[in-house]
Amino acid sequence: MAKRFWAQLIEMDEAIEPASIPGVADHESAADALVTDFVGAMGGEITSGAVRVWVEGGAEKIYDWRAEFEMPDTSDLDDDEDIEVEGEIVLTERVQRPS
């Protein structure tokens, strides 16, 4: 049976519900999938935060994330032309020390 991963954006101004992340094999892939969707939905307005990922009935990991964008040269474009922005999500796992 495949593992079921859940992810939740944390440390936000408003509480965000956890989401089941289908088709991923590990914590980092689940974090990347959720954050990529979130940044896209927000139009790149929010570019950093934290995400908690866990396996149903198993281990939990927390990642700090940031979105890095590469803006194309727009000097030759008209004001009404769309531009395509390249982006990357950078995840850094938090080290959780035992209590």
Rosetta constraint file for C-alpha pairs under 8 A:
AtomPair CA 3 CA 25 HARMONIC 7.49 0.50
AtomPair CA 3 CA 55 HARMONIC 6.56 0.50
AtomPair CA 3 CA 56 HARMONIC 7.30 0.50
AtomPair CA 4 CA 20 HARMONIC 7.18 0.50
AtomPair CA 4 CA 21 HARMONIC 7.37 0.50
AtomPair CA 4 CA 22 HARMONIC 7.22 0.50
AtomPair CA 4 CA 55 HARMONIC 5.69 0.50
AtomPair CA 4 CA 56 HARMONIC 5.70 0.50
AtomPair CA 5 CA 20 HARMONIC 5.95 0.50
AtomPair CA 5 CA 21 HARMONIC 5.56 0.50
AtomPair CA 5 CA 22 HARMONIC 7.18 0.50
AtomPair CA 5 CA 24 HARMONIC 7.40 0.50
AtomPair CA 5 CA 26 HARMONIC 7.71 0.50
AtomPair CA 5 CA 27 HARMONIC 7.21 0.50
AtomPair CA 5 CA 30 HARMONIC 6.68 0.50
AtomPair CA 5 CA 53 HARMONIC 7.01 0.50
AtomPair CA 5 CA 54 HARMONIC 5.75 0.50
AtomPair CA 5 CA 55 HARMONIC 4.56 0.50
AtomPair CA 5 CA 56 HARMONIC 6.28 0.50
AtomPair CA 6 CA 18 HARMONIC 6.49 0.50
AtomPair CA 6 CA 19 HARMONIC 5.53 0.50
AtomPair CA 6 CA 20 HARMONIC 4.45 0.50
AtomPair CA 6 CA 21 HARMONIC 5.67 0.50
AtomPair CA 6 CA 30 HARMONIC 7.35 0.50
AtomPair CA 6 CA 53 HARMONIC 5.63 0.50
AtomPair CA 6 CA 54 HARMONIC 5.38 0.50
AtomPair CA 6 CA 55 HARMONIC 6.21 0.50
AtomPair CA 6 CA 56 HARMONIC 7.08 0.50
AtomPair CA 7 CA 18 HARMONIC 5.47 0.50
AtomPair CA 7 CA 19 HARMONIC 5.49 0.50
AtomPair CA 7 CA 20 HARMONIC 6.55 0.50
AtomPair CA 7 CA 21 HARMONIC 6.90 0.50
AtomPair CA 7 CA 30 HARMONIC 6.66 0.50
AtomPair CA 7 CA 31 HARMONIC 6.39 0.50
AtomPair CA 7 CA 34 HARMONIC 6.86 0.50
AtomPair CA 7 CA 51 HARMONIC 6.76 0.50
AtomPair CA 7 CA 52 HARMONIC 5.57 0.50
AtomPair CA 7 CA 53 HARMONIC 4.31 0.50
AtomPair CA 7 CA 54 HARMONIC 6.50 0.50
AtomPair CA 8 CA 16 HARMONIC 6.76 0.50
AtomPair CA 8 CA 17 HARMONIC 6.41 0.50
AtomPair CA 8 CA 18 HARMONIC 4.30 0.50
AtomPair CA 8 CA 19 HARMONIC 6.34 0.50
AtomPair CA 8 CA 34 HARMONIC 7.87 0.50
AtomPair CA 8 CA 51 HARMONIC 5.56 0.50
AtomPair CA 8 CA 52 HARMONIC 5.25 0.50
AtomPair CA 8 CA 53 HARMONIC 6.53 0.50
AtomPair CA 9 CA 16 HARMONIC 6.26 0.50
AtomPair CA 9 CA 17 HARMONIC 7.93 0.50
AtomPair CA 9 CA 18 HARMONIC 7.42 0.50
AtomPair CA 9 CA 35 HARMONIC 7.83 0.50
AtomPair CA 9 CA 49 HARMONIC 7.58 0.50
AtomPair CA 9 CA 50 HARMONIC 5.98 0.50
AtomPair CA 9 CA 51 HARMONIC 4.35 0.50
AtomPair CA 9 CA 52 HARMONIC 6.35 0.50
AtomPair CA 10 CA 15 HARMONIC 7.35 0.50
AtomPair CA 10 CA 16 HARMONIC 7.21 0.50
AtomPair CA 10 CA 49 HARMONIC 7.39 0.50
AtomPair CA 10 CA 50 HARMONIC 5.48 0.50
AtomPair CA 10 CA 51 HARMONIC 5.45 0.50
AtomPair CA 10 CA 52 HARMONIC 6.67 0.50
AtomPair CA 11 CA 49 HARMONIC 7.02 0.50
AtomPair CA 11 CA 50 HARMONIC 6.44 0.50
AtomPair CA 12 CA 16 HARMONIC 7.67 0.50
AtomPair CA 12 CA 49 HARMONIC 7.50 0.50
AtomPair CA 21 CA 30 HARMONIC 5.99 0.50
AtomPair CA 21 CA 33 HARMONIC 7.52 0.50
AtomPair CA 21 CA 34 HARMONIC 7.41 0.50
AtomPair CA 24 CA 29 HARMONIC 5.86 0.50
AtomPair CA 24 CA 30 HARMONIC 5.87 0.50
AtomPair CA 25 CA 29 HARMONIC 6.79 0.50
AtomPair CA 25 CA 30 HARMONIC 7.73 0.50
AtomPair CA 26 CA 30 HARMONIC 6.42 0.50
AtomPair CA 27 CA 31 HARMONIC 6.23 0.50
AtomPair CA 27 CA 53 HARMONIC 5.94 0.50
AtomPair CA 27 CA 54 HARMONIC 6.79 0.50
AtomPair CA 27 CA 55 HARMONIC 7.79 0.50
AtomPair CA 27 CA 61 HARMONIC 6.98 0.50
AtomPair CA 28 CA 32 HARMONIC 6.10 0.50
AtomPair CA 28 CA 91 HARMONIC 7.70 0.50
AtomPair CA 29 CA 33 HARMONIC 6.12 0.50
AtomPair CA 30 CA 34 HARMONIC 6.33 0.50
AtomPair CA 30 CA 53 HARMONIC 6.98 0.50
AtomPair CA 31 CA 35 HARMONIC 6.10 0.50
AtomPair CA 31 CA 51 HARMONIC 6.49 0.50
AtomPair CA 31 CA 52 HARMONIC 7.50 0.50
AtomPair CA 31 CA 53 HARMONIC 6.35 0.50
AtomPair CA 31 CA 63 HARMONIC 7.51 0.50
AtomPair CA 32 CA 36 HARMONIC 5.87 0.50
AtomPair CA 32 CA 89 HARMONIC 6.85 0.50
AtomPair CA 32 CA 91 HARMONIC 7.48 0.50
AtomPair CA 33 CA 37 HARMONIC 6.29 0.50
AtomPair CA 34 CA 38 HARMONIC 6.17 0.50
AtomPair CA 35 CA 39 HARMONIC 6.02 0.50
AtomPair CA 35 CA 51 HARMONIC 7.72 0.50
AtomPair CA 35 CA 65 HARMONIC 7.89 0.50
AtomPair CA 35 CA 89 HARMONIC 7.52 0.50
AtomPair CA 36 CA 40 HARMONIC 6.12 0.50
AtomPair CA 36 CA 89 HARMONIC 6.83 0.50
AtomPair CA 37 CA 41 HARMONIC 6.07 0.50
AtomPair CA 38 CA 42 HARMONIC 6.14 0.50
AtomPair CA 39 CA 43 HARMONIC 6.19 0.50
AtomPair CA 39 CA 44 HARMONIC 5.25 0.50
AtomPair CA 39 CA 45 HARMONIC 7.39 0.50
AtomPair CA 39 CA 46 HARMONIC 6.49 0.50
AtomPair CA 39 CA 47 HARMONIC 6.94 0.50
AtomPair CA 39 CA 67 HARMONIC 7.65 0.50
AtomPair CA 40 CA 44 HARMONIC 6.16 0.50
AtomPair CA 42 CA 46 HARMONIC 6.65 0.50
AtomPair CA 44 CA 67 HARMONIC 7.97 0.50
AtomPair CA 47 CA 66 HARMONIC 5.43 0.50
AtomPair CA 47 CA 67 HARMONIC 4.89 0.50
AtomPair CA 47 CA 68 HARMONIC 7.54 0.50
AtomPair CA 48 CA 64 HARMONIC 7.57 0.50
AtomPair CA 48 CA 65 HARMONIC 5.40 0.50
AtomPair CA 48 CA 66 HARMONIC 4.07 0.50
AtomPair CA 48 CA 67 HARMONIC 6.21 0.50
AtomPair CA 49 CA 64 HARMONIC 5.84 0.50
AtomPair CA 49 CA 65 HARMONIC 5.39 0.50
AtomPair CA 49 CA 66 HARMONIC 6.55 0.50
AtomPair CA 50 CA 62 HARMONIC 7.06 0.50
AtomPair CA 50 CA 63 HARMONIC 5.62 0.50
AtomPair CA 50 CA 64 HARMONIC 4.30 0.50
AtomPair CA 50 CA 65 HARMONIC 5.68 0.50
AtomPair CA 51 CA 62 HARMONIC 5.75 0.50
AtomPair CA 51 CA 63 HARMONIC 5.38 0.50
AtomPair CA 51 CA 64 HARMONIC 6.47 0.50
AtomPair CA 51 CA 65 HARMONIC 7.39 0.50
AtomPair CA 52 CA 60 HARMONIC 7.11 0.50
AtomPair CA 52 CA 61 HARMONIC 5.92 0.50
AtomPair CA 52 CA 62 HARMONIC 4.44 0.50
AtomPair CA 52 CA 63 HARMONIC 6.49 0.50
AtomPair CA 53 CA 60 HARMONIC 5.61 0.50
AtomPair CA 53 CA 61 HARMONIC 5.35 0.50
AtomPair CA 53 CA 62 HARMONIC 6.21 0.50
AtomPair CA 54 CA 58 HARMONIC 6.60 0.50
AtomPair CA 54 CA 59 HARMONIC 5.63 0.50
AtomPair CA 54 CA 60 HARMONIC 4.13 0.50
AtomPair CA 54 CA 61 HARMONIC 6.31 0.50
AtomPair CA 55 CA 59 HARMONIC 5.84 0.50
AtomPair CA 55 CA 60 HARMONIC 6.71 0.50
AtomPair CA 61 CA 93 HARMONIC 7.20 0.50
AtomPair CA 61 CA 94 HARMONIC 7.51 0.50
AtomPair CA 62 CA 93 HARMONIC 5.97 0.50
AtomPair CA 62 CA 94 HARMONIC 5.66 0.50
AtomPair CA 63 CA 91 HARMONIC 5.95 0.50
AtomPair CA 63 CA 92 HARMONIC 5.28 0.50
AtomPair CA 63 CA 93 HARMONIC 4.29 0.50
AtomPair CA 63 CA 94 HARMONIC 5.55 0.50
AtomPair CA 64 CA 91 HARMONIC 5.85 0.50
AtomPair CA 64 CA 92 HARMONIC 5.23 0.50
AtomPair CA 64 CA 93 HARMONIC 6.37 0.50
AtomPair CA 64 CA 94 HARMONIC 6.85 0.50
AtomPair CA 65 CA 89 HARMONIC 6.79 0.50
AtomPair CA 65 CA 90 HARMONIC 5.55 0.50
AtomPair CA 65 CA 91 HARMONIC 4.61 0.50
AtomPair CA 65 CA 92 HARMONIC 6.33 0.50
AtomPair CA 66 CA 89 HARMONIC 5.86 0.50
AtomPair CA 66 CA 90 HARMONIC 5.39 0.50
AtomPair CA 66 CA 91 HARMONIC 6.87 0.50
AtomPair CA 67 CA 87 HARMONIC 6.76 0.50
AtomPair CA 67 CA 88 HARMONIC 5.74 0.50
AtomPair CA 67 CA 89 HARMONIC 4.63 0.50
AtomPair CA 67 CA 90 HARMONIC 6.29 0.50
AtomPair CA 68 CA 87 HARMONIC 5.51 0.50
AtomPair CA 68 CA 88 HARMONIC 5.29 0.50
AtomPair CA 68 CA 89 HARMONIC 6.38 0.50
AtomPair CA 68 CA 90 HARMONIC 7.42 0.50
AtomPair CA 69 CA 85 HARMONIC 6.71 0.50
AtomPair CA 69 CA 86 HARMONIC 5.72 0.50
AtomPair CA 69 CA 87 HARMONIC 4.28 0.50
AtomPair CA 69 CA 88 HARMONIC 6.52 0.50
AtomPair CA 70 CA 85 HARMONIC 6.17 0.50
AtomPair CA 70 CA 86 HARMONIC 5.25 0.50
AtomPair CA 70 CA 87 HARMONIC 6.15 0.50
AtomPair CA 71 CA 85 HARMONIC 5.53 0.50
AtomPair CA 71 CA 86 HARMONIC 6.89 0.50
AtomPair CA 72 CA 83 HARMONIC 7.48 0.50
AtomPair CA 72 CA 84 HARMONIC 7.39 0.50
AtomPair CA 72 CA 85 HARMONIC 6.62 0.50
AtomPair CA 74 CA 83 HARMONIC 7.73 0.50
AtomPair CA 77 CA 81 HARMONIC 6.31 0.50
